[in-house]
Amino acid sequence: MSTLELLLCLSLCVACVASKPTEKKERVHHEAPLSDKAHDDAQSFDYDHDAFLGADEAKTFDQLTPEESKERLGKIVVKIDSDQDGFVTVEELREWIKFAQKRWIYEDVERQWKGHDLNGDGTVSWDEYRNATYGSVLDDPDPDDGFNYKQMMVRDERRFKMADRDGDMAATKEEFTAFLHPEEYDYMKDIVVQETMEDIDKNGDGFIDLEEYIGDMYSHDGEAEEPEWVKTEREQFVEFRDKNRDGKMDPRETRDWILPADYDHAEAEARHLVYESDRDKPGGTIHPITQQKGGGVCHPITTWMGGFCHPITTWTGGAAIP
């Protein structure tokens, strides 16, 4: 999300939240869970379904007939096998799960792409983005809206240049995705840290001290006493955020705060599915077709346990993909 879009969105929300109790502003970028279902295969495979398909797509599968779900899943596995060698590896499955969970990001990029690739050449140049996003507000700014659009444009241009890996000032779809969602890309994380520090570092010394840290999350607004969570955050800053105990956070400490090294849920789920699907074969791969007792066959994302296929393919009707 660009600076302008974020600020306009926040401005629309102000009236709605003004009367609510003080809430904590969340700066930390956590990887979203693969599913809100319990991961207990003894009870159901809903977690695996959500992880493999994405929660929204899993809901659509619930409405399909067994035959339709078989056909759809067959097409998906062809996509997962990226090198088309007839096997699905842990890494291929991990990348697919990550894609399924972040489908909303790609949908957002597609939506915005149509409004910014003005000449239809398959790239979004900086000039196209600037004109589509800032053209009218720079030509006729509203002095009462409180936004410094020129400053916001400079900040967006800096991020655009960082996302534009080949330096031609024309973003491919992948580069445009990195521009709009920089927290999802390792090579963009420095700009996420830089922008965060600029937002919070009010005295411009290049660091975030305790009062700036708290001030970004909490405004007194006449409250006599700080909420308990604010006191907890003060303790967190002193005990964990400020690692070198100099009373302030530098860029490295800020990065550790807002971009923590999360547990890789997609990796764990990929290994789980491969293990369940291929218990009798070492090497961490799933063969495209596994024979089932009785002459039937199971689809790759299945397991042959006691002669039955894994229910990741069967929640709509109990049958494995032919």
N, C-alpha and C positions, 0 to 999 in steps of 0.2 A: 504494500500500500504506500502510495507516495505521501509526501509531507502535506500537500494541499488536501488530498482526500481524507487523510487522518484528521486534520484540524477541522475541516468542514463537518465531518461525521461527529466529532466531539462537540462542536458548537450546537448541533441539533439536539444533542442529548442533555445539554446543560439544564434546560427548563425541567426535564424529567427527573433529574437527580438532585436538584437544589434542596428539596425538602427532606431528603433521606439522611440517615445518620452517616457520619464520616466513614467512608469505605477506603480500603487500602488499594492504592494504585499498583498494578502488577507489572513489573518491568522484566521479570524473569521469563525467558523463552524455554518452556518445557515441551518435550515431544508429547503429543497427545496420545492417550492410551489407545490400543487397537480396538478395544470394545469395552462397553460398560457392563458386559455380562461376566459372570463368574467363570474362571477357566478351570472347569472340572469335567473332564471327558466322561467320568463315571455317571454324571447326571445328564449332560447334553453336550452338543458340539456347537452351540450358539456362538461361543467365543471364537472358535476356529472359522466359522462361517463369516463373522464380521471381519476378522483379520484378513482372511483370504480375499474377500470381495469388497470390503468397505461396508460400513453399517447401512448406508442408504441402498447400495446395490443388493445387499443381502435381503433387505425388505422386499425388493422387487422379485427376487428369486422365490420368495415365499408364495407369490401369487402365480407362479408358473406351474404347468403340468410337469410330471416327471420327464416326459419326452422333451419338452422345451428346455428344462433345466439341463438335461444331458447335452443337448446341442450347444447351449450357451457355454457350459463349462468346457466342452471340447475345444471351442474357439479360444477360450481364455488360456488353456494350457499351451496351445500353439504359440501364443504371444509370450508366455513365460519362458519357453525354451528359446532364448534369444539367439543362440548360435546354431539352432536347428540341427543339433546332433542327435536328437532322439532321446535325450536325457534331461531331466530337470535337476539342477544343482541347488545346494543351499543358497549360494550367492544369487542365482537367478530368481529363486523363490523370495529371498529377502528383498531384492529390488522390486519385485512385483508387489509384495505386501506394502512396501513404502509408497509405491505409486498409488495403490488402491486407497491407502489412508489419506493421501494428499490430493486426491482427485479434485477436491474443491478448489485447490490452488490453481490447478491447470484450467479449470472451468472459469475461474476469475480472470486468468490471463487471456483466455480465448475471448471473453466478453470485452475486455479492455483493448485487445488487439484490434478488433474491428473498428473501434473508434479512434485509433491512433495511427494505423498504417494507411495514411490518407491517400497515397499514390498507388497502393496495391502492389508494391514491388517485393513483398515478402519480408521486409524489415521495417522497424520503426526507428527513424532517425531522431536525433535530439531535437532538430528543428520541428519535426512533426509533433513530437510529444510536447514541446514547449508551447507551440501555437495552439494545440488542442486543449492543453491544460491551463495555460496562463494568459493566452492571447487577450481575452476579453477583460479579465480582471486587471491586467497591467495597463490596458488602454483606458479603462474607466474604473479605477479603484474606488471602493467605498471607504471613506475615511473613518467611518464609525464601526467597522466590523472587527477592528483590533488585530488584523493579520498583516504582517510585513511580507507581501508576496514576492518582492524582489529578493529578499533574504531566503525565502523558501525555494525560489527558483534556483538560486546559486547552490543551495544544499542539494536539491534534486539533480542538478547538473553534475555535481561531484559524484553522487551515487551512480548516475548513469555512466559516467566515465569508468568507474570502478567495475561495473557490471559488463561493460563493453570490452571484452578480453582482447579483441584484435585491434582495438583503438581506431576503428573507422567511423565512430560516432553514429553507427547504424546498428541497432540491436536486432539480433536474431530472436526467435521466440524463446530460446533457452536463456539468452542474455536478458531479455525483457522480463522473464520470470525471476531472474536473479535481482533485477532492479526493483520489481514490485514486492518481492518476498526475500529480502537479503538474508534473513535469519536461517533460511533453508540451505544456504550455500557456504561451504567452508571459506572460499576465497572472498566472500563478502562480509565475514564476521567482524573484521576490523572496522568497517564503516558502521556497522551496527553499534559497536562499542563507542566509536567517535561521536555518533549522533546522540547516543544516550548521555555521554559525558557533557556534551554541549547543552543538552536540555537541563541537566541538573546542576552543573558547575556555574553558579550564579556570579561568583567573584572573578571568574575567568583565569584562575591560576593553574588550570590544567589538571586539577584533582577534585575529588568529591569528599568534602568533610562531613562530619556527623550531622550537622544542622542542615546542610544541603541534602543529604541523603533522606533525612526525616521530612524536610520541607517539601520534597518531591512527592511524598506519599500522603502527607497529612497537613491540613490547614486547621488551625485552632477554631476559627469561626465562632469565637465567643465561648467556647467550651471551657469550663472551669478546670477540668482535669483531663489529661490525655487518656484515650482508651487503652485498654490493656495491651492490645496488639502493637501499639506504638512503643510502649515500654519494652516489649519483646524485641522489636526491631532495633531499638537502641542497643540492647544487649547483643543482638546478632551482629551488628556493625562492629562493636568493640571486640567480641570474642572470635568472630569468624570472617567477616568481610575484610577488615583491616589486618591483613595477615602479618605485616611487618611492624605493626603497632606504632605507626608514626602519626596516627590521628586522621588519616585520609586515605582514600582509595586511588591508586594510580590506574592506568589503562589495563594492566594485567589483572589486578584485583577486581576491577569492574567487569572484565570479561568473565572471570570465574564466577561472578555473581549472576550476571544476566544470561550467560550461555553455559550453564553447567554441563558437565559430561554425563548425560543421562544414560541409564540402562537402555540397551538397544533391544526394544521389544520386538521389532521386526526380525532381527537376527535370531532371537530366542524362539519365536514362533516358527520361523522357517526350519530351524533345526528340529523342533518338535514334530512338524508335519513330515519332514523327510524321515525322521526316526520311525514314526508310526506307519509310514507308507512303505518302508523298505527295511524292516527289521532284519531280514535274513541276508542282506547284501551289504558288505562294507563299502566304504568309499564316499558316502554322503551324496548319492544321486538317486533319482527315481526313474525307473525304466518306463517308457511310454505305455507299454501294455504289460500287465501282470496277469498271468493265468489264475483263474479262480477255480476251486474245486467244483466239479460237476460240468466242466467244459465252458463255463462263462468266462468273461474277462473283466478286469477292473481298470478304471482310468488311472493315470499316473498319481493324481492327488488322492490316493486311496491307500488303505492298508489291508493286507491279507492276514487277518487274525482269526484263526479257527475257521477259515474258509469264508469269511465275510469281508466285504469291502468297507472301508472307513466311511462313516456317515457324512463326511464333508461333501460327498456327491449325492447323498440320499435323503436329505431332510424333506424333500418334497414328495417322496413316494417310495423310498426304500429300495430303489434299484440302482445298481452301478451303471456307469456309462458304458455302452457297448463299444 
